[in-house]
Amino acid sequence: MTAPLSDLRVLDLSRILAGPTATQLLSDLGAEVIKIERPGVGDDTRGWGPPFLTDSEGNETRESAYYLSANRGKKSVAVDLAHPEGQAIIRALAGTADILIENFKVGGLAKYQLDYDSLKGDFPGLIYCSITGFGQTGPLSHRAGYDFLIQGMGGIMSLTGEPGRDPMKVGVGIADVMCGMYANAAILSALHARHATGRGQHIDISLLDSQIAWLINQGQGYLVDGKVPPQRGNEHPTIVPYGTFPASDRAFILAIGNDGQFARFCAEAGRAELAEDPRFTRNADRVRNREVLIPLLGEITVTRTAAAWIAALDDKAVPCGQINTVAEAFAQPQTQAREMVVSLPHPVSGTVQMIGNPIKMSETPVTYQGAPPMVGQHTAEVLQELLGADAAQLAAWRDAGAIGDQA
């Protein structure tokens, strides 16, 4: 079976997480992704460790787990963008690509004549996606953006954490990741439009815009009633009970989404009268009286183990679950059954385990085209294949400092 994007080529000038997340997904969907990296150095995240991948003898490599997480299935080409011949190489590669993704600061590629305006005349079908912290317009467009800053400025930190405690960021770079997901949706939409028009376009995606967009119900709630949403820890702003509750051994999750589920929980708990109490009968009543209800429920749930509650409530179709560590999340049978950990051959370590792609398609499944590449691993291969460079030309570029070999 042919992967759905196997006829596409992506020129990836991005680094860190948002852009690489987007291009890794495109690779999994079959696209050829050519990752441009600084000779000898590569993507900044290669050094963001420990942990680092180890070689067959147990020695640390230069490949951090952070880098590995977002660069599967790509070809690394080491080119110096500051070198005039390096710029010419990138421009020539852009002419072979369907999509170009970059995350330089606004205007950062114009001095190399590699910005959208410099390329669109010669390559009108090129889909050019720019990922920045704050977008191409607006008073903050000149600033660099980082996930932590965006989580703070975009409001999500104010919602995260226990009431009365300092605001808390999400434990992974979720603003970057979600920006990469929005970038993918935009790119695929632009491809669909190109089928009709033959023209590419410029996509302007920012971390802050993406973060604002996925405030979802909390942000919309503020726009509706003008009330700033508070921190609620693990509780839901508009569904009760929906949070973590103490068992006799460890906390577990109750995620009761409707009145029927609440009634079944109360019956299992031996407190059927709570579902008939006018303060708690409907969800809206439970939300208004959460300060009374939640402590009552905590006194009930602490009488059994978490496993006992989960077994009993799952049998009655009451949503509940354990709170796993990362190790437990990977080890659970459901994760394994869904192939959410994959093992890929690696040129230094032998193999590398990676988080699998969650997309399951019946006719065009995802393809894992290879492990995350070493810096410059595919420089000669790509420049020979796409630009027709011979050994003499490659040597001349190396001698001039325009390109690098595998580091």
C-alpha positions as CSV (number, residue, x, y, z in Angstrom):
1,M,0.0,0.0,0.0
2,T,1.2,3.5,-0.9
3,A,1.5,6.1,1.9
4,P,-0.9,9.0,1.3
5,L,1.8,11.7,0.9
6,S,4.5,9.6,-0.9
7,D,4.4,11.9,-3.9
8,L,5.4,14.9,-1.9
9,R,8.8,16.4,-1.0
10,V,9.2,18.7,2.0
11,L,12.2,21.1,2.6
12,D,12.5,21.4,6.3
13,L,14.3,24.5,7.5
14,S,12.9,24.3,11.0
15,R,14.4,23.2,14.3
16,I,13.5,22.7,18.0
17,L,9.9,21.3,18.2
18,A,7.0,23.0,16.5
19,G,8.3,22.7,12.9
20,P,10.0,19.3,13.4
21,T,6.8,17.9,14.9
22,A,4.9,19.0,11.8
23,T,7.5,17.5,9.4
24,Q,7.8,14.3,11.3
25,L,4.1,13.7,10.9
26,L,4.4,14.5,7.2
27,S,7.2,11.9,6.9
28,D,5.1,9.3,8.7
29,L,2.4,10.0,6.1
30,G,4.9,9.2,3.4
31,A,6.4,12.5,2.4
32,E,10.1,12.8,1.7
33,V,11.4,15.3,4.3
34,I,14.8,16.9,3.7
35,K,16.0,18.5,7.0
36,I,18.5,21.3,6.5
37,E,21.0,21.5,9.4
38,R,24.1,23.5,10.3
39,P,27.2,21.6,9.4
40,G,28.8,19.9,12.4
41,V,26.1,21.2,14.8
42,G,22.7,20.4,13.6
43,D,19.4,21.0,15.3
44,D,19.7,22.8,18.6
45,T,17.8,20.0,20.3
46,R,20.5,17.4,19.6
47,G,22.3,18.7,22.6
48,W,19.2,19.1,24.9
49,G,20.0,16.2,27.2
50,P,20.6,14.0,29.0
51,P,19.2,11.5,28.3
52,F,21.2,10.8,25.1
53,L,21.1,7.8,22.8
54,T,24.0,5.4,23.5
55,D,26.0,3.5,20.9
56,S,26.4,-0.3,20.7
57,E,29.2,0.0,23.4
58,G,27.1,2.0,25.8
59,N,28.8,5.4,25.1
60,E,26.7,8.5,24.8
61,T,26.1,9.8,21.3
62,R,25.2,13.4,20.3
63,E,21.5,12.4,19.8
64,S,19.3,13.6,22.7
65,A,16.0,12.0,23.4
66,Y,14.5,15.4,22.8
67,Y,15.9,15.5,19.2
68,L,14.8,11.9,18.6
69,S,11.2,12.6,19.6
70,A,10.5,14.8,16.5
71,N,12.9,13.9,13.7
72,R,12.0,10.4,12.6
73,G,12.1,9.5,8.9
74,K,13.9,12.6,7.6
75,K,17.1,13.0,5.5
76,S,19.6,15.4,7.1
77,V,21.5,17.6,4.7
78,A,24.2,19.8,6.2
79,V,24.2,23.3,4.5
80,D,25.6,26.6,5.8
81,L,22.8,29.2,5.2
82,A,25.2,32.0,5.8
83,H,27.4,30.9,2.8
84,P,26.3,32.3,-0.6
85,E,26.7,28.9,-2.2
86,G,24.7,27.3,0.7
87,Q,21.9,29.7,-0.1
88,A,22.0,28.8,-3.7
89,I,21.8,25.1,-2.8
90,I,18.8,25.7,-0.6
91,R,17.1,27.7,-3.3
92,A,17.7,24.9,-5.8
93,L,16.3,22.4,-3.4
94,A,13.2,24.6,-2.9
95,G,12.6,24.2,-6.6
96,T,12.3,20.5,-6.2
97,A,10.0,20.7,-3.2
98,D,6.2,20.9,-2.8
99,I,6.4,22.3,0.7
100,L,8.9,24.4,2.6
101,I,8.7,24.8,6.4
102,E,10.8,27.3,8.4
103,N,10.7,28.8,11.8
104,F,13.2,31.7,11.6
105,K,12.4,35.0,13.2
106,V,10.2,37.3,11.0
107,G,12.4,38.5,8.1
108,G,15.2,36.2,9.1
109,L,15.4,34.5,5.7
110,A,14.9,37.6,3.6
111,K,18.6,38.5,3.8
112,Y,19.4,35.1,2.2
113,Q,16.6,35.6,-0.4
114,L,14.9,32.5,0.9
115,D,11.8,34.1,2.2
116,Y,8.4,33.5,0.6
117,D,8.4,36.7,-1.5
118,S,11.9,35.8,-2.9
119,L,10.8,32.3,-3.9
120,K,7.2,32.6,-5.0
121,G,7.9,34.1,-8.4
122,D,10.1,31.2,-9.5
123,F,8.2,28.5,-7.7
124,P,4.5,29.5,-7.8
125,G,3.3,26.1,-6.7
126,L,5.4,26.1,-3.5
127,I,3.5,25.9,-0.2
128,Y,5.6,27.9,2.2
129,C,4.8,27.5,5.9
130,S,6.4,30.0,8.4
131,I,6.2,29.1,12.1
132,T,7.0,31.9,14.5
133,G,6.4,32.8,18.1
134,F,4.0,35.7,17.4
135,G,3.2,35.7,13.7
136,Q,4.2,37.8,10.7
137,T,2.2,40.8,11.8
138,G,1.4,42.6,15.1
139,P,3.4,44.6,17.7
140,L,5.3,41.5,18.9
141,S,6.0,39.9,15.5
142,H,9.7,40.7,15.9
143,R,10.1,38.7,19.1
144,A,11.4,35.1,19.3
145,G,8.9,32.7,20.8
146,Y,9.5,29.8,23.2
147,D,7.0,27.2,24.4
148,F,7.3,28.3,28.1
149,L,6.8,31.9,27.3
150,I,3.8,31.2,25.1
151,Q,2.2,29.0,27.7
152,G,2.5,32.0,30.0
153,M,1.4,34.6,27.6
154,G,-1.4,32.5,26.0
155,G,-3.3,31.9,29.3
156,I,-2.9,28.2,29.8
157,M,-0.6,28.5,32.8
158,S,-3.2,30.6,34.6
159,L,-5.6,27.6,34.3
160,T,-3.1,24.9,35.3
161,G,-2.2,24.0,38.9
162,E,-4.0,23.9,42.2
163,P,-6.1,26.8,43.4
164,G,-4.0,29.4,45.3
165,R,-0.7,28.0,44.0
166,D,1.7,29.5,41.4
167,P,0.6,29.1,37.8
168,M,2.0,25.9,36.3
169,K,3.1,25.0,32.7
170,V,2.0,21.8,31.1
171,G,4.7,19.1,31.6
172,V,5.6,18.9,27.9
173,G,6.0,21.5,25.2
174,I,2.4,21.4,24.3
175,A,2.3,24.9,22.7
176,D,4.9,23.8,20.2
177,V,3.3,20.5,19.6
178,M,-0.2,22.0,19.0
179,C,1.3,24.6,16.7
180,G,2.9,21.8,14.7
181,M,-0.5,20.1,14.4
182,Y,-2.2,23.3,13.2
183,A,0.6,23.7,10.7
184,N,-0.1,20.3,9.3
185,A,-3.8,21.0,8.9
186,A,-2.9,24.2,7.1
187,I,-0.4,22.5,4.8
188,L,-2.8,19.7,3.8
189,S,-5.5,22.3,3.2
190,A,-3.1,24.3,1.0
191,L,-2.3,21.1,-0.9
192,H,-6.0,20.5,-1.5
193,A,-6.4,24.1,-2.8
194,R,-3.4,23.7,-5.1
195,H,-5.1,20.8,-6.8
196,A,-7.7,23.2,-8.0
197,T,-5.6,26.3,-8.6
198,G,-2.1,25.1,-9.3
199,R,-0.8,27.7,-7.0
200,G,0.9,27.5,-3.6
201,Q,0.6,30.0,-0.8
202,H,2.2,31.4,2.3
203,I,1.0,29.9,5.6
204,D,1.6,32.1,8.7
205,I,1.3,30.0,11.9
206,S,2.3,31.4,15.3
207,L,2.7,29.7,18.7
208,L,0.7,32.4,20.4
209,D,-2.2,32.2,18.0
210,S,-2.2,28.4,18.4
211,Q,-2.1,28.6,22.1
212,I,-5.0,31.1,22.2
213,A,-7.0,28.8,19.9
214,W,-6.7,25.8,22.1
215,L,-8.0,27.6,25.2
216,I,-11.2,26.1,23.8
217,N,-14.1,26.0,26.3
218,Q,-12.2,27.9,29.0
219,G,-11.4,30.8,26.6
220,Q,-14.9,30.7,25.1
221,G,-16.3,30.8,28.6
222,Y,-14.5,34.0,29.3
223,L,-15.8,35.5,26.0
224,V,-19.4,34.5,27.0
225,D,-19.6,35.8,30.6
226,G,-16.4,37.9,31.0
227,K,-15.3,36.0,34.1
228,V,-11.6,35.1,34.3
229,P,-11.5,31.3,34.8
230,P,-9.6,30.3,37.9
231,Q,-7.2,27.4,38.5
232,R,-9.1,24.3,39.5
233,G,-6.3,21.7,39.7
234,N,-7.7,18.5,38.3
235,E,-11.3,19.5,38.4
236,H,-13.4,20.5,35.4
237,P,-14.9,24.0,35.1
238,T,-18.3,22.8,34.0
239,I,-18.6,19.1,34.8
240,V,-18.8,17.6,38.4
241,P,-17.6,15.2,39.5
242,Y,-14.7,15.2,37.1
243,G,-11.3,15.0,38.7
244,T,-9.0,13.0,40.9
245,F,-10.3,11.4,44.1
246,P,-8.5,9.6,47.0
247,A,-8.7,5.8,47.3
248,S,-7.3,3.9,50.3
249,D,-4.0,3.4,48.5
250,R,-3.7,6.0,45.7
251,A,-5.6,8.6,43.8
252,F,-7.7,7.7,40.8
253,I,-9.8,9.5,38.2
254,L,-13.5,9.9,38.1
255,A,-14.8,11.5,34.9
256,I,-18.6,11.5,35.3
257,G,-20.0,13.3,32.3
258,N,-23.8,13.0,32.7
259,D,-26.5,12.5,35.3
260,G,-27.0,8.8,34.5
261,Q,-23.4,8.0,35.2
262,F,-23.6,9.9,38.5
263,A,-26.6,7.9,39.6
264,R,-24.8,4.7,38.8
265,F,-21.8,5.8,40.7
266,C,-23.9,6.7,43.8
267,A,-25.7,3.3,43.6
268,E,-22.3,1.5,43.5
269,A,-21.1,3.6,46.4
270,G,-24.1,2.7,48.5
271,R,-25.3,6.4,48.5
272,A,-28.1,6.4,46.0
273,E,-29.8,9.2,47.9
274,L,-27.1,11.6,46.7
275,A,-28.3,11.3,43.1
276,E,-31.8,12.3,44.3
277,D,-30.6,15.3,46.3
278,P,-31.7,18.5,44.5
279,R,-28.3,20.0,45.0
280,F,-26.7,17.2,43.0
281,T,-29.3,15.7,40.7
282,R,-28.3,17.6,37.5
283,N,-24.8,18.4,36.4
284,A,-25.5,22.2,36.6
285,D,-26.6,21.7,40.2
286,R,-23.4,19.7,41.0
287,V,-21.3,22.4,39.4
288,R,-22.9,25.1,41.6
289,N,-22.5,22.9,44.7
290,R,-19.1,21.4,44.0
291,E,-17.7,22.7,47.3
292,V,-20.2,20.6,49.1
293,L,-20.3,17.5,46.9
294,I,-16.6,16.8,46.3
295,P,-15.6,16.5,49.9
296,L,-18.5,14.1,50.4
297,L,-17.4,12.0,47.5
298,G,-13.8,11.9,48.9
299,E,-15.1,10.5,52.1
300,I,-16.7,7.7,50.1
301,T,-13.9,6.9,47.7
302,V,-11.2,6.6,50.4
303,T,-13.0,3.5,51.7
304,R,-11.8,1.2,48.8
305,T,-8.6,0.8,46.8
306,A,-8.2,2.5,43.4
307,A,-8.2,-0.9,41.6
308,A,-11.4,-1.9,43.4
309,W,-13.2,1.3,42.4
310,I,-12.0,1.1,38.8
311,A,-13.1,-2.6,38.5
312,A,-16.6,-1.9,39.9
313,L,-17.3,1.3,38.1
314,D,-15.9,0.2,34.8
315,D,-18.4,-2.7,34.9
316,K,-21.2,-0.1,35.3
317,A,-20.0,2.1,32.5
318,V,-18.9,4.9,34.8
319,P,-15.8,6.6,33.4
320,C,-12.8,6.2,35.7
321,G,-9.1,5.2,35.5
322,Q,-5.7,5.0,37.1
323,I,-3.1,7.7,37.1
324,N,-0.1,6.2,35.4
325,T,3.5,7.2,35.5
326,V,5.2,7.5,32.0
327,A,6.6,4.0,32.5
328,E,3.1,2.6,33.4
329,A,1.6,4.4,30.4
330,F,4.0,2.7,28.0
331,A,3.7,-0.7,29.7
332,Q,-0.1,-1.0,29.8
333,P,-1.5,-3.6,27.4
334,Q,-3.6,-1.1,25.5
335,T,-0.5,1.0,24.5
336,Q,1.3,-2.2,23.4
337,A,-1.7,-3.4,21.4
338,R,-2.0,-0.1,19.6
339,E,1.8,-0.3,18.7
340,M,2.5,3.1,20.3
341,V,6.1,2.1,20.8
342,V,8.1,1.2,17.7
343,S,11.7,0.1,17.2
344,L,13.7,1.4,14.3
345,P,17.2,0.6,13.0
346,H,19.8,3.3,13.9
347,P,23.2,3.7,12.4
348,V,25.0,4.1,15.7
349,S,22.9,2.5,18.4
350,G,21.7,-0.4,16.4
351,T,18.1,0.3,17.2
352,V,16.1,3.1,18.8
353,Q,12.7,2.8,20.4
354,M,10.3,5.7,19.5
355,I,6.8,6.8,20.3
356,G,4.5,5.5,17.6
357,N,2.2,7.5,15.4
358,P,-1.4,7.5,16.7
359,I,-3.0,7.7,13.2
360,K,-4.5,4.4,12.1
361,M,-5.7,4.3,8.5
362,S,-7.1,1.2,6.8
363,E,-5.9,1.8,3.3
364,T,-2.9,4.1,3.6
365,P,-1.2,3.4,6.9
366,V,1.6,5.5,8.3
367,T,5.1,4.5,7.3
368,Y,8.2,4.8,9.5
369,Q,10.9,5.8,6.9
370,G,13.8,5.5,9.3
371,A,15.3,6.6,12.6
372,P,16.1,10.3,13.2
373,P,19.2,11.0,11.1
374,M,22.7,12.0,12.1
375,V,23.8,15.5,11.2
376,G,24.5,15.6,7.5
377,Q,23.9,11.9,7.1
378,H,22.2,12.3,3.7
379,T,24.1,15.4,2.3
380,A,25.8,13.7,-0.6
381,E,22.9,11.4,-1.4
382,V,20.3,14.2,-1.6
383,L,22.5,16.7,-3.5
384,Q,23.5,14.0,-6.0
385,E,19.9,12.8,-6.6
386,L,18.1,16.1,-6.6
387,L,20.7,18.6,-7.9
388,G,22.8,16.3,-10.0
389,A,25.9,17.2,-8.1
390,D,28.9,15.0,-8.9
391,A,31.9,14.2,-6.7
392,A,33.8,17.2,-7.9
393,Q,31.0,19.6,-7.1
394,L,30.4,18.1,-3.7
395,A,34.1,18.4,-2.9
396,A,34.1,22.0,-4.1
397,W,31.2,22.8,-1.9
398,R,32.8,21.1,1.1
399,D,36.1,22.9,0.5
400,A,34.2,26.3,0.4
401,G,32.4,25.5,3.6
402,A,29.0,25.5,2.0
403,I,28.1,22.0,3.0
404,G,29.2,19.4,5.6
405,D,29.4,15.6,5.9
406,Q,27.9,13.4,8.5
407,A,29.0,14.5,12.0
